[in-house]
Amino acid sequence: MNGGLKPVFIVINHILSLKYLIMDLQKQFEEATTNSKNLSEKPSNEVLLQLYSLYKQATTGDVNSEPPSNPFDFVNKAKYDAWVSLKGKTKEAAMQEYVDLVNRLKG
């Protein structure tokens, strides 16, 4: 009977490990969010769109709003399109990509 409990303990251990990895990722993401505001150089508009869309995907998930209605609102249209391009990406994957991008920008 004890042999039957071993797989259960393995699964529980795996779940706990994932929980700690996600908690660690959340902490890294929060630090990267702070660091992104203190970069030595302002990133290009393309990189700023990447940061914005990854942040939105990480914190909100898939786009949950309509596109900008003003056809001349180019900035918000670009931000919306960048976010839409990440549809289906998990929050965790977006967090990790955001952390990696900020770390690359820091140098």
C-alpha angles and dihedrals in degrees: 000000000000089000088062091058095056094077089049091054091047091053092046090049090050092050091049090049090052091048091054092046090053092046089050090048090051090053092048090049092052090049091048090051089055092043092050089065092054104048116145091231130033109249121236118267089255091056091044088056090050091051092047096048094045090049092050092046091048095048103032107017122218119009110283101182140068121263117263110285095211107087090205095055092101097164096054091041090055091048092048093048091048091053093045089054089066095055110144095020110129120244089242093052091049091049092051093048090049091051091047092048094049091047090052090049091051088056 
